[in-house]
């Protein structure tokens, strides 16, 4: 397995990374939102609730 940041061999101490530096780079990307999962949900919670209320109930 190689480090997902720099492609060097991984170090068991920092797995799946090769070093603390690459682990910190990855953490920084998470904190900045670089690894965000795309969503189709509306930003406004009230709008989301209204959309849910408009949908027909799902059969059980």
Chimera marker file (.cmm) of the C-alpha trace (Angstrom):
<marker_set name="trace">
<marker id="1" x="0.000" y="0.000" z="0.000" r="1" g="1" b="0" radius="0.5"/>
<marker id="2" x="1.234" y="3.491" z="-0.791" r="1" g="1" b="0" radius="0.5"/>
<marker id="3" x="0.574" y="6.805" z="0.914" r="1" g="1" b="0" radius="0.5"/>
<marker id="4" x="-2.502" y="8.499" z="-0.610" r="1" g="1" b="0" radius="0.5"/>
<marker id="5" x="-0.763" y="11.889" z="-0.373" r="1" g="1" b="0" radius="0.5"/>
<marker id="6" x="2.723" y="11.277" z="-1.824" r="1" g="1" b="0" radius="0.5"/>
<marker id="7" x="2.690" y="7.640" z="-3.081" r="1" g="1" b="0" radius="0.5"/>
<marker id="8" x="5.620" y="6.547" z="-0.856" r="1" g="1" b="0" radius="0.5"/>
<marker id="9" x="5.464" y="3.263" z="1.062" r="1" g="1" b="0" radius="0.5"/>
<marker id="10" x="3.338" y="3.504" z="4.186" r="1" g="1" b="0" radius="0.5"/>
<marker id="11" x="4.694" y="3.448" z="7.734" r="1" g="1" b="0" radius="0.5"/>
<marker id="12" x="2.743" y="1.193" z="10.132" r="1" g="1" b="0" radius="0.5"/>
<marker id="13" x="2.905" y="3.970" z="12.740" r="1" g="1" b="0" radius="0.5"/>
<marker id="14" x="1.055" y="6.422" z="10.446" r="1" g="1" b="0" radius="0.5"/>
<marker id="15" x="-0.911" y="4.007" z="8.278" r="1" g="1" b="0" radius="0.5"/>
<marker id="16" x="-2.277" y="4.621" z="5.660" r="1" g="1" b="0" radius="0.5"/>
<marker id="17" x="0.261" y="7.454" z="5.400" r="1" g="1" b="0" radius="0.5"/>
<marker id="18" x="4.051" y="7.399" z="5.207" r="1" g="1" b="0" radius="0.5"/>
<marker id="19" x="4.663" y="10.100" z="7.809" r="1" g="1" b="0" radius="0.5"/>
<marker id="20" x="3.064" y="12.487" z="10.267" r="1" g="1" b="0" radius="0.5"/>
<marker id="21" x="3.459" y="15.235" z="7.668" r="1" g="1" b="0" radius="0.5"/>
<marker id="22" x="1.271" y="13.415" z="5.125" r="1" g="1" b="0" radius="0.5"/>
<marker id="23" x="-1.265" y="12.565" z="7.851" r="1" g="1" b="0" radius="0.5"/>
<marker id="24" x="-1.393" y="16.278" z="8.751" r="1" g="1" b="0" radius="0.5"/>
<marker id="25" x="-1.796" y="17.264" z="5.091" r="1" g="1" b="0" radius="0.5"/>
<marker id="26" x="-4.768" y="14.893" z="4.856" r="1" g="1" b="0" radius="0.5"/>
<marker id="27" x="-6.284" y="16.263" z="8.061" r="1" g="1" b="0" radius="0.5"/>
<marker id="28" x="-5.910" y="19.796" z="6.716" r="1" g="1" b="0" radius="0.5"/>
<marker id="29" x="-7.768" y="18.814" z="3.567" r="1" g="1" b="0" radius="0.5"/>
<marker id="30" x="-10.624" y="17.387" z="5.644" r="1" g="1" b="0" radius="0.5"/>
<marker id="31" x="-10.793" y="20.515" z="7.813" r="1" g="1" b="0" radius="0.5"/>
<marker id="32" x="-10.825" y="22.831" z="4.772" r="1" g="1" b="0" radius="0.5"/>
<marker id="33" x="-13.651" y="20.816" z="3.196" r="1" g="1" b="0" radius="0.5"/>
<marker id="34" x="-11.614" y="19.541" z="0.248" r="1" g="1" b="0" radius="0.5"/>
<marker id="35" x="-13.033" y="16.048" z="0.786" r="1" g="1" b="0" radius="0.5"/>
<marker id="36" x="-16.700" y="17.075" z="0.929" r="1" g="1" b="0" radius="0.5"/>
<marker id="37" x="-19.311" y="14.631" z="-0.314" r="1" g="1" b="0" radius="0.5"/>
<marker id="38" x="-21.630" y="16.272" z="-2.850" r="1" g="1" b="0" radius="0.5"/>
<marker id="39" x="-25.194" y="16.621" z="-1.676" r="1" g="1" b="0" radius="0.5"/>
<marker id="40" x="-28.457" y="17.405" z="-3.391" r="1" g="1" b="0" radius="0.5"/>
<marker id="41" x="-30.081" y="18.342" z="-0.078" r="1" g="1" b="0" radius="0.5"/>
<marker id="42" x="-31.129" y="21.964" z="0.258" r="1" g="1" b="0" radius="0.5"/>
<marker id="43" x="-28.972" y="24.121" z="2.523" r="1" g="1" b="0" radius="0.5"/>
<marker id="44" x="-31.990" y="25.473" z="4.370" r="1" g="1" b="0" radius="0.5"/>
<marker id="45" x="-33.412" y="22.951" z="6.846" r="1" g="1" b="0" radius="0.5"/>
<marker id="46" x="-36.913" y="24.418" z="6.602" r="1" g="1" b="0" radius="0.5"/>
<marker id="47" x="-36.865" y="23.962" z="2.831" r="1" g="1" b="0" radius="0.5"/>
<marker id="48" x="-35.746" y="20.364" z="3.329" r="1" g="1" b="0" radius="0.5"/>
<marker id="49" x="-38.617" y="19.692" z="5.723" r="1" g="1" b="0" radius="0.5"/>
<marker id="50" x="-41.119" y="21.207" z="3.300" r="1" g="1" b="0" radius="0.5"/>
<marker id="51" x="-39.811" y="18.991" z="0.503" r="1" g="1" b="0" radius="0.5"/>
<marker id="52" x="-40.135" y="15.920" z="2.702" r="1" g="1" b="0" radius="0.5"/>
<marker id="53" x="-43.724" y="16.829" z="3.572" r="1" g="1" b="0" radius="0.5"/>
<marker id="54" x="-44.605" y="17.193" z="-0.140" r="1" g="1" b="0" radius="0.5"/>
<marker id="55" x="-43.333" y="13.704" z="-0.995" r="1" g="1" b="0" radius="0.5"/>
<marker id="56" x="-45.847" y="10.851" z="-0.817" r="1" g="1" b="0" radius="0.5"/>
<marker id="57" x="-45.250" y="8.378" z="2.035" r="1" g="1" b="0" radius="0.5"/>
<marker id="58" x="-43.125" y="5.345" z="1.173" r="1" g="1" b="0" radius="0.5"/>
<marker id="59" x="-44.925" y="1.977" z="1.304" r="1" g="1" b="0" radius="0.5"/>
<marker id="60" x="-43.733" y="-0.368" z="4.044" r="1" g="1" b="0" radius="0.5"/>
<link id1="1" id2="2" r="1" g="1" b="0" radius="0.2"/>
<link id1="2" id2="3" r="1" g="1" b="0" radius="0.2"/>
<link id1="3" id2="4" r="1" g="1" b="0" radius="0.2"/>
<link id1="4" id2="5" r="1" g="1" b="0" radius="0.2"/>
<link id1="5" id2="6" r="1" g="1" b="0" radius="0.2"/>
<link id1="6" id2="7" r="1" g="1" b="0" radius="0.2"/>
<link id1="7" id2="8" r="1" g="1" b="0" radius="0.2"/>
<link id1="8" id2="9" r="1" g="1" b="0" radius="0.2"/>
<link id1="9" id2="10" r="1" g="1" b="0" radius="0.2"/>
<link id1="10" id2="11" r="1" g="1" b="0" radius="0.2"/>
<link id1="11" id2="12" r="1" g="1" b="0" radius="0.2"/>
<link id1="12" id2="13" r="1" g="1" b="0" radius="0.2"/>
<link id1="13" id2="14" r="1" g="1" b="0" radius="0.2"/>
<link id1="14" id2="15" r="1" g="1" b="0" radius="0.2"/>
<link id1="15" id2="16" r="1" g="1" b="0" radius="0.2"/>
<link id1="16" id2="17" r="1" g="1" b="0" radius="0.2"/>
<link id1="17" id2="18" r="1" g="1" b="0" radius="0.2"/>
<link id1="18" id2="19" r="1" g="1" b="0" radius="0.2"/>
<link id1="19" id2="20" r="1" g="1" b="0" radius="0.2"/>
<link id1="20" id2="21" r="1" g="1" b="0" radius="0.2"/>
<link id1="21" id2="22" r="1" g="1" b="0" radius="0.2"/>
<link id1="22" id2="23" r="1" g="1" b="0" radius="0.2"/>
<link id1="23" id2="24" r="1" g="1" b="0" radius="0.2"/>
<link id1="24" id2="25" r="1" g="1" b="0" radius="0.2"/>
<link id1="25" id2="26" r="1" g="1" b="0" radius="0.2"/>
<link id1="26" id2="27" r="1" g="1" b="0" radius="0.2"/>
<link id1="27" id2="28" r="1" g="1" b="0" radius="0.2"/>
<link id1="28" id2="29" r="1" g="1" b="0" radius="0.2"/>
<link id1="29" id2="30" r="1" g="1" b="0" radius="0.2"/>
<link id1="30" id2="31" r="1" g="1" b="0" radius="0.2"/>
<link id1="31" id2="32" r="1" g="1" b="0" radius="0.2"/>
<link id1="32" id2="33" r="1" g="1" b="0" radius="0.2"/>
<link id1="33" id2="34" r="1" g="1" b="0" radius="0.2"/>
<link id1="34" id2="35" r="1" g="1" b="0" radius="0.2"/>
<link id1="35" id2="36" r="1" g="1" b="0" radius="0.2"/>
<link id1="36" id2="37" r="1" g="1" b="0" radius="0.2"/>
<link id1="37" id2="38" r="1" g="1" b="0" radius="0.2"/>
<link id1="38" id2="39" r="1" g="1" b="0" radius="0.2"/>
<link id1="39" id2="40" r="1" g="1" b="0" radius="0.2"/>
<link id1="40" id2="41" r="1" g="1" b="0" radius="0.2"/>
<link id1="41" id2="42" r="1" g="1" b="0" radius="0.2"/>
<link id1="42" id2="43" r="1" g="1" b="0" radius="0.2"/>
<link id1="43" id2="44" r="1" g="1" b="0" radius="0.2"/>
<link id1="44" id2="45" r="1" g="1" b="0" radius="0.2"/>
<link id1="45" id2="46" r="1" g="1" b="0" radius="0.2"/>
<link id1="46" id2="47" r="1" g="1" b="0" radius="0.2"/>
<link id1="47" id2="48" r="1" g="1" b="0" radius="0.2"/>
<link id1="48" id2="49" r="1" g="1" b="0" radius="0.2"/>
<link id1="49" id2="50" r="1" g="1" b="0" radius="0.2"/>
<link id1="50" id2="51" r="1" g="1" b="0" radius="0.2"/>
<link id1="51" id2="52" r="1" g="1" b="0" radius="0.2"/>
<link id1="52" id2="53" r="1" g="1" b="0" radius="0.2"/>
<link id1="53" id2="54" r="1" g="1" b="0" radius="0.2"/>
<link id1="54" id2="55" r="1" g="1" b="0" radius="0.2"/>
<link id1="55" id2="56" r="1" g="1" b="0" radius="0.2"/>
<link id1="56" id2="57" r="1" g="1" b="0" radius="0.2"/>
<link id1="57" id2="58" r="1" g="1" b="0" radius="0.2"/>
<link id1="58" id2="59" r="1" g="1" b="0" radius="0.2"/>
<link id1="59" id2="60" r="1" g="1" b="0" radius="0.2"/>
</marker_set>
